Amino acid sequence: MARGRARFFDPDDDDQRRIAKSVVIDPSSAADRLPESFRDARPDIDWAGIRAARNFIAHDCDGTDDEVLWQAIAVQLPKIAVRLGVGATE
């Protein structure tokens, strides 16, 4: 992730940050469409936090703190994927 972090925070290239916003927004929107029974069966996942992060990033446009976005992509999203059984183990 070190190379990814350097590229992510490159002040001359915002592509990675814009891509990261999409990576947070799209799955979060999909999570809202999951059956409530699916979400209820996975109480260890912070569904409300996922929704809140999506709303913050989607509506705050240029004001999003890049460190918060990095944490969502590089730290939280992989943990959620593991909990859902779609990611590599930690």
C-alpha positions as CSV (number, residue, x, y, z in Angstrom):
1,M,0.0,0.0,0.0
2,A,3.0,2.4,0.4
3,R,3.2,3.1,-3.3
4,G,-0.5,3.4,-3.5
5,R,-0.6,5.9,-0.7
6,A,2.1,8.1,-2.3
7,R,0.2,8.0,-5.6
8,F,-3.1,8.6,-3.8
9,F,-1.8,11.8,-2.2
10,D,0.1,13.1,-5.2
11,P,-0.9,16.8,-5.4
12,D,-0.4,16.8,-9.1
13,D,-2.7,13.9,-9.9
14,D,-6.1,13.6,-8.4
15,D,-7.2,10.5,-10.4
16,Q,-6.7,8.1,-7.6
17,R,-8.8,10.3,-5.2
18,R,-11.6,10.6,-7.7
19,I,-11.5,6.8,-8.3
20,A,-11.6,6.2,-4.6
21,K,-14.7,8.3,-4.2
22,S,-16.5,6.1,-6.8
23,V,-15.2,3.0,-5.0
24,V,-16.8,4.2,-1.8
25,I,-20.0,5.6,-3.3
26,D,-21.0,2.8,-5.6
27,P,-20.8,-0.2,-3.2
28,S,-22.4,1.9,-0.5
29,S,-25.3,2.6,-2.7
30,A,-25.6,-1.1,-3.5
31,A,-25.5,-1.9,0.3
32,D,-28.6,0.3,0.7
33,R,-30.4,-2.0,-1.8
34,L,-29.5,-5.2,0.1
35,P,-32.4,-7.0,1.8
36,E,-32.7,-6.0,5.4
37,S,-32.4,-9.6,6.4
38,F,-29.0,-9.8,4.8
39,R,-27.8,-6.7,6.7
40,D,-29.4,-8.0,9.9
41,A,-27.5,-11.2,9.6
42,R,-24.2,-9.3,9.6
43,P,-24.4,-7.1,12.6
44,D,-20.6,-6.8,12.8
45,I,-20.7,-4.5,9.7
46,D,-21.4,-0.9,10.3
47,W,-24.1,-0.4,7.7
48,A,-25.1,3.0,9.0
49,G,-21.4,4.1,8.9
50,I,-21.1,2.9,5.3
51,R,-24.1,4.9,4.4
52,A,-22.8,8.0,6.3
53,A,-19.4,7.7,4.6
54,R,-21.1,7.5,1.2
55,N,-23.3,10.5,1.9
56,F,-20.4,12.6,3.2
57,I,-18.1,11.8,0.2
58,A,-20.9,12.1,-2.4
59,H,-22.2,15.4,-1.2
60,D,-19.0,17.1,0.1
61,C,-17.2,17.0,-3.3
62,D,-14.1,19.1,-2.9
63,G,-14.2,19.4,0.8
64,T,-13.6,15.7,1.5
65,D,-10.6,15.1,3.7
66,D,-8.2,12.9,1.6
67,E,-7.0,11.1,4.7
68,V,-10.5,10.1,5.6
69,L,-11.0,8.9,2.0
70,W,-7.7,6.9,2.2
71,Q,-8.8,5.3,5.5
72,A,-12.1,4.3,3.9
73,I,-10.5,2.7,0.9
74,A,-7.2,1.3,2.3
75,V,-8.3,0.3,5.8
76,Q,-12.1,-0.1,6.2
77,L,-13.2,-1.4,2.8
78,P,-10.8,-4.4,2.9
79,K,-12.0,-5.2,6.4
80,I,-15.6,-5.1,5.3
81,A,-14.8,-7.3,2.3
82,V,-13.3,-9.9,4.6
83,R,-16.3,-9.9,6.9
84,L,-18.5,-10.5,3.8
85,G,-16.3,-13.3,2.7
86,V,-15.2,-11.6,-0.5
87,G,-11.7,-10.4,0.5
88,A,-8.4,-11.9,1.4
89,T,-7.9,-12.6,5.1
90,E,-6.3,-9.9,7.2
